[in-house]
């Protein structure tokens, strides 16, 4: 029987982990939360750069239980040779969900949802990259979601921007992402997967939806906006402001990770 190399399979013989739990303590359902936080607080974030040695630049980001890794390759000679590519560089983004990242995934084949996320990711990153500095060149950004616990697009924007900076790509500003779940007059910043899918306040309804925003913090400019659901104009405006505040809260963590990566690459001082 041929081996399917595109699918990661578990062992043929396995046992449920519930068998090893004490019968007096029933298992708790995963909530995606780490501690109690307010509606306007983002989840705890861990970020590192330069973890993939084969790539020109790379970054790894954890936000709660969401785990994302990104690799950047290039700039390299572009495969297309039309007039547009001769003047400016091309940014190519590939967004993938690992088969083990969430319940819905089952193979490495890219689906329509991932293609839409790849296009949205590219549109969010492009305003922050100085593509005119790389004529006739192509920059590849590969994002892999290792665990999907909500807000993957927003954190993918941040992780990819860190990887571009780690690769030495000239940028106008770092690009940060933040997501928000709106339910009536209440909102939740950086929602987990159950909250994002509708278990919080039970699905979309009147004045409910999800917003994902990409921000250039130093320039204070929005580079990308994606909204789902039905929200009033004033609610959407307030949601954008809340997402911008969430991006600014994330900025010091990204700065620290990039500074640590630069110091690690710097040559030792001469004696």
N, C-alpha and C positions, 0 to 999 in steps of 0.2 A: 504494500500500500504506500503510495507516494506521500511524502511529508509536506504539509502545508506550511511553508516558511513565512507566510504573511499573517499568520495568526499565532498568538502566544497562548498555548494550552496549559492547563493545570495538570497536576499528576493524575494518573489513571485511578489510583486508590487514594481517597482522602476522607477525612472526618470533619464534621461540623465543629467549629470552635465553641459552640454552645454546650457541647458535651463536657468541656473542661471548666465550665463555670460552676460556682457553688449553687446548689438548688435553693438556698435561702436568699440569694441575691439575684433577682431577675435581671436580664440584660437591659441596659438603657438604650433607647433609640438615639442614633446619632443626630445631633442638632446642627453641626457645623459651627458652633459657637465655642469660643474659648473665654469663659468667664462672662460676666454680665456687662453689657455696654449700652450706652444710650443710642437713640435712633440716629443721631448725627455723628457717631464715632465709627471710624473704619476699624476693620479687624487688625490684629497684630500682624506686622509685615516683617519678613526676613528677606534680605536681598544680598546677592553676591555676584561678582563679575569674574570673567576669565576662567571658567571651569572646564570649557571644552578646548583642549589644546590644539585640535586640528582646525578649528575655525579662526578666522581673523579676529572675531570678537564674540563674546558669549555672555549670557547672564542667566541667573536662576532666581526665581522669586516665589515666596510662599506668603499667602494671605489667608490666615485661618487654616483650613484644610485644602485650599486651592494651591496647586503646585504647577509651575510653568517653567520651562527652560527654552532658551532662544539662542540660535547660532547665526552669525552673520558671515557671509563669504563675499569677497570682492573688495574693491571694484575690479571687475574683469571685463574683457572685451565682450560687447553685446552680440547676441546672436542675430538680432534684427538690424538691418542697415537702412531704415527709412530716414527721411529728412529730420524728423523729430529727434530720433536717437543720436543724430550727428551733433546736435546743438547741446542737448542736456542728457544727463544720465537717466537710467531707468531703475526704479525701485520695484523689485518683485518679492511679494510676500506669500508665504505658504503656511497656512494655519491648519494644524492637525490635532485631533483628539485621539489619544492613545486608546487601544481597545479596552484597557483596564481602567480608564479614567472615570467612567460613569456607567450606569446600568444600560443605557441605550446603545453604547458602542459595542461592536463585535468584530471589526476587521480594520486593517490599515488603509482600506480604500477610501479616498476622499469623497465625501458626499456633498449634496447641494448646500447644506448648512455650513459646512467648512469652507466651501468656495465663496459663499457670501461673507463669512467672517474674514477670509483672506482679503477680499476686495475692500471691506470696511477698514481693516487694519492698515492697508496701503494708503487709503485716503486720509486716515488720521495721522500717519507718520510723514507723508510727503511734505506738508508745509514746514516741518521742522528740519528737513535735510537740504543741504546746499547742493542740489543735483546739477546746477550749472557748473560746478567745479569738477564734474566728472563726465565730460562729453564722450560720447561713443562708448560708454561703460555701463555695466549692470551691477547692481548690488542686490544680493539675495538675502532675504530674511526668513529664516525657518523657525517657526514657533511650534512647540510640542507641549500639549497639556497633559501632564502626568496624572493629575487628579483634579476632577472638576467638582468643586464645591461652591459654585456660583461666581458671578462677576468675572468670567474668564476673559471676555473681550477687553474690559477695562484694564485688567492686570496684564494681559498680553501686550497692550499698547505700552505700558510702563516697562515691561521686561524687554521688549524689542528695542525701545529707545535706549535703554541701558546698554544693550548689546551693540547697538550702532556707535554709541559713544566709546565703548570699550574697544571697538575696532578702529578707532581713530577717524571715523567719518566726520567730515565737517558738517556742523549743524548750527542753525540759528538759535535753537534752544532745545532743551530736553522736552520730551512729550510725556505727559502723565495722564493716566486714565482713572476714572471713578464712575461707579454705577450707583443707581438709586432705584428703590422700589417704592412706588407711590400707591397708597390705598386710602382714598377719600382725602381727609385732611391730615393724615399721618404719612410719614415717609421713613424709610430705613435705608441708610447709606451702606454700601458694600454688602448687599444681601448674600446669604448663603444659598446653596442650590435649592433646598426645600422652600425657602422664602421667595426666591426668584421665580420658581415654577408655580407659585400660587397657593402654597399651604398657609402662608401668612395672609390673613384676612380673606382666604378662599377665593383666589382667582381674580381676573379682571372684571371690572364693572364700571359704574359711573365714576369718572374722575380717578381712574386707576391705570397703572402701567409701569413700565420700566424705562429708565433713561440711562444711557451710557455716554459720557462726555470725555473728550480728549482736549487737554489744555497745554499751552506753552506758558509756563508759570512766570518766567521773567518778562515776557512780552505781554502777558495777561490776555492772550488771544486763544479763542476756541478753534481747534483744528479739525474736530470731528464731533458729530452729534448723531446719536441713534436712539429713537424713541419708539416704543411699542405700547399699544393700548389706547385708551381714550382719556385725555386730560385737558382741562381748561387751559386757556392761554396764560392766565395768571399763575396757575399751578405749575405749568411747564417752565415758566420763567423762574419761579422760586426753586424748582428742582435743579435747574441749571446753576443757579447761584450756590445751592447746597453742594452740588458736585464739584464746583470750582473750589469751594472751601475744603472739600475732602482731598482734592489734588494738592493744595498747599500744605495740608497736614502730612501728606506722603513725601513731599519734596525733601525734607531733611534726611530721611532714610535713604533716598536715592543718592543724594549728595555724598553721604558718608560712604556708601558702597563704591561709588565711582572714585572718590578720593583714596580709599584703601587700595583699589585696583591700580591707580596711577602710581602710588608709592611702591607697590609691589613690583611694577615694571621698571621703575627708575633704577639706573645703574648705581652701584654703591659709591659713596664719596671716595675720592682719591686721598690716600694717606700722605 
